[in-house]
Amino acid sequence: MIAHCKPILAIAAACVVSITLAACKGGDSNSPVAAPGAEKSARTKTLEAGAAALQTMPPIGAINAYLDGFHFYNGRMQQQMEAHHYCAILNEEVIQCVIYDGNTKGAKLMGVEYILSEQLFASLPAAEKSLWHSHVHEVKSGQLIAPGIPQAAEHALMKKLIHTYGKTWHTWHTDSHARLPLGVPQLMMGFTADGQSDPQLVQARDRRFDIDSQSKREDRADIDAPAIDPGADAWRQHGTTIQIADPRTK
């Protein structure tokens, strides 16, 4: 992940950075909700063990990066939550992430995020761009972290991610203590300036991981912030808020 690497996350040996889950140890972040249902039966556990032993899961095995950051509901900035991203690098331009509300075994699958290089993002039509958010502030503020990897490796990773854009949908709203995945998917956004994120939320995350976002901000001062595509962050750049209406509220 040094200067000569290709656009998003070149994990080549020449880059001297390995972003593997084995290295991504951090403070436990438990899910805020308990899904209703009986405990696993002995039969279910046996079936589970057999499947684990006999089935291969290439898409799951491709997940090799862990990012932790924060999202808010598009149009409702006061509704914010921590989001644990487990990501697979499809190629030098595209990353796909599954998002959980924690990083322990009982974490609930909250949604997905797709990440594109700035080159691919620039090729999208204007209407599509309005669904995406930039990562510049998330990186520069120190709020986006890659738990467990060395500081130098994380710094190199952030130099790449600052040039990307994400589209995020949440499908299980456990931040509202929903015990089941009810309602409709919601479009999420990332913060674009100081003063937007809940400082208590960030501080609580920092304590769990034994990190300091402010120190990370200072460490990333040398990372140049690129110009943000005018089509991204539509809620801020154009005052356009896109969200799926929940029919239950009508």
C-alpha positions in Angstrom: 0.0 0.0 0.0 2.7 2.4 -0.8 2.7 5.1 -3.5 3.1 2.9 -6.5 0.1 0.7 -5.6 -2.9 0.6 -7.9 -6.2 2.5 -7.2 -8.1 0.9 -4.2 -6.5 -1.7 -2.0 -3.6 -3.4 -3.8 -2.8 -6.2 -1.4 0.3 -7.3 -3.3 3.5 -8.4 -1.7 5.2 -5.4 -3.1 2.9 -3.2 -1.0 4.1 -4.8 2.2 0.6 -4.7 3.7 -1.6 -7.6 4.7 -5.1 -6.7 5.7 -6.2 -10.1 6.9 -8.9 -10.8 9.5 -6.4 -12.8 11.5 -4.7 -9.5 12.3 -7.8 -7.6 13.0 -8.2 -8.1 16.7 -9.9 -5.3 18.7 -12.3 -4.6 21.5 -15.5 -6.6 21.6 -18.5 -4.8 20.3 -21.7 -6.7 21.1 -24.9 -6.4 19.2 -27.4 -4.2 21.0 -30.3 -6.6 20.5 -31.1 -10.2 21.1 -33.1 -11.8 18.3 -36.2 -13.7 19.6 -36.1 -17.5 19.3 -35.2 -20.7 21.2 -31.6 -21.6 21.7 -30.0 -23.9 19.1 -31.0 -27.5 19.6 -28.5 -30.3 19.6 -29.8 -31.3 16.1 -29.2 -27.8 14.8 -25.7 -27.7 16.2 -24.9 -31.1 14.6 -26.2 -29.9 11.2 -24.1 -26.7 11.7 -21.0 -28.6 12.5 -21.5 -31.0 9.5 -22.0 -28.1 7.1 -18.9 -26.4 8.4 -16.9 -29.5 7.8 -18.3 -30.5 4.4 -19.2 -27.3 2.6 -16.9 -24.7 1.1 -17.9 -21.0 1.3 -15.7 -19.1 -1.3 -17.6 -15.8 -1.0 -17.1 -15.8 2.8 -13.5 -16.9 2.5 -12.9 -13.9 0.2 -13.6 -11.5 3.1 -10.2 -10.3 4.3 -10.5 -6.7 5.6 -12.2 -5.3 8.6 -13.2 -1.6 8.8 -15.0 0.2 11.6 -16.8 3.5 11.1 -20.1 5.3 11.5 -23.2 5.9 9.4 -26.3 8.0 9.6 -29.7 7.6 8.0 -30.0 9.8 4.9 -32.2 12.7 5.9 -32.0 11.9 9.6 -28.5 12.7 10.8 -29.5 12.5 14.4 -29.9 8.7 13.9 -26.3 7.5 13.9 -24.6 4.1 14.6 -21.3 2.3 14.5 -20.9 0.0 11.6 -18.5 -3.0 11.4 -17.6 -3.7 7.8 -16.2 -7.0 6.7 -15.0 -6.6 3.2 -13.9 -8.5 0.1 -11.7 -6.9 -2.5 -13.2 -7.9 -5.9 -10.5 -6.1 -7.9 -8.5 -2.9 -7.8 -11.6 -0.8 -8.3 -14.4 -2.5 -6.4 -14.9 -3.6 -2.8 -18.0 -5.2 -1.3 -18.7 -5.3 2.4 -21.2 -6.9 4.7 -22.0 -4.7 7.7 -22.7 -5.9 11.2 -23.8 -4.2 14.4 -20.9 -5.7 16.3 -17.8 -7.8 15.9 -18.7 -10.8 18.1 -20.3 -14.1 17.1 -23.8 -12.8 17.9 -23.5 -9.7 15.8 -26.5 -9.0 13.5 -26.1 -8.5 9.8 -27.2 -4.8 9.3 -26.6 -4.3 5.6 -24.1 -3.9 2.8 -21.8 -1.3 1.4 -20.3 -1.2 -2.1 -17.1 0.8 -2.5 -15.8 2.2 -5.8 -12.6 3.9 -6.8 -12.9 7.5 -7.8 -12.3 6.6 -11.4 -15.3 4.2 -11.6 -17.4 6.6 -9.6 -16.8 9.4 -12.1 -18.3 7.2 -14.8 -21.7 6.9 -13.1 -24.7 8.8 -14.2 -25.7 11.8 -12.0 -28.9 10.1 -10.6 -26.8 7.1 -9.4 -24.1 9.3 -7.9 -26.7 10.9 -5.5 -26.9 7.5 -3.7 -23.2 7.5 -2.8 -21.1 9.2 -0.1 -17.5 10.3 -0.1 -14.9 8.9 2.4 -12.7 12.0 2.7 -13.9 13.2 6.1 -14.2 9.7 7.5 -10.5 9.2 6.7 -9.2 12.6 7.7 -11.2 12.8 10.9 -9.7 9.5 12.2 -13.2 8.0 12.6 -12.7 5.3 10.0 -10.3 2.7 11.3 -9.0 -0.8 10.4 -8.7 -2.4 13.9 -5.7 -4.6 14.6 -3.3 -3.8 11.8 -0.1 -1.8 12.4 -0.4 2.0 12.2 1.7 2.2 9.1 -0.4 -0.3 7.3 -3.6 1.4 8.4 -2.2 4.8 7.2 -1.4 3.3 3.8 -4.9 1.8 3.6 -6.5 5.2 4.4 -4.5 6.8 1.6 -6.3 4.6 -0.8 -9.8 4.7 0.8 -9.8 8.5 0.8 -10.1 8.2 -3.0 -13.2 6.0 -2.9 -17.0 6.3 -2.6 -19.5 4.1 -0.9 -23.2 3.2 -1.3 -24.7 1.7 1.9 -28.1 0.2 2.6 -29.1 -1.0 6.1 -31.7 -3.7 6.3 -31.8 -4.5 10.0 -32.1 -1.4 12.2 -30.7 -2.7 15.4 -29.7 0.8 16.4 -33.4 1.4 17.1 -33.4 -1.9 19.1 -35.4 -3.7 16.4 -35.2 -7.4 17.4 -36.1 -8.5 13.9 -35.2 -7.1 10.4 -38.5 -5.2 10.0 -39.4 -2.3 7.7 -37.7 -1.3 4.5 -34.0 -0.8 3.6 -32.6 2.6 4.4 -30.0 4.5 2.5 -27.1 5.5 4.8 -24.6 8.3 4.5 -21.1 9.2 5.9 -20.1 12.3 7.7 -18.6 15.1 5.7 -17.5 17.7 8.4 -16.6 18.1 12.0 -19.5 18.6 14.4 -21.8 16.1 12.6 -21.0 12.9 14.4 -22.1 12.2 18.0 -18.9 12.6 20.1 -20.1 10.1 22.7 -20.6 7.4 20.1 -17.1 7.9 18.8 -15.6 8.1 22.3 -17.3 4.8 23.3 -15.9 3.1 20.2 -12.4 4.5 20.9 -12.5 3.2 24.4 -13.4 -0.3 23.3 -10.6 -0.5 20.8 -8.2 1.4 23.0 -7.5 3.9 20.2 -7.8 7.7 19.9 -9.5 9.2 16.8 -7.9 12.5 17.4 -4.4 10.9 17.3 -5.4 9.2 14.1 -6.6 12.5 12.7 -3.2 14.0 13.4 -1.4 11.0 12.0 -3.4 11.4 8.7 -2.7 15.1 8.3 -0.2 14.3 5.6 -2.9 12.5 3.5 -4.0 14.8 0.8 -7.8 15.3 0.6 -8.9 15.0 -3.0 -11.7 17.1 -4.5 -15.0 15.4 -3.9 -17.1 14.6 -6.9 -20.0 17.1 -7.0 -22.4 14.3 -7.5 -21.7 12.5 -4.2 -23.0 13.5 -0.7 -26.1 14.8 -2.5 -27.8 15.7 0.8 -25.0 18.2 1.6 -23.9 19.3 -1.9 -27.4 19.7 -3.4 -29.8 19.5 -0.5 -31.2 16.3 -2.1 -32.3 13.6 0.3 -33.2 10.2 -1.1 -34.8 7.7 1.2 -37.3 4.8 1.0 -40.5 5.7 2.8 -41.6 3.1 5.3 -45.2 2.1 4.5 -45.9 1.3 8.1 -45.7 5.0 9.0 -48.5 6.0 6.5 
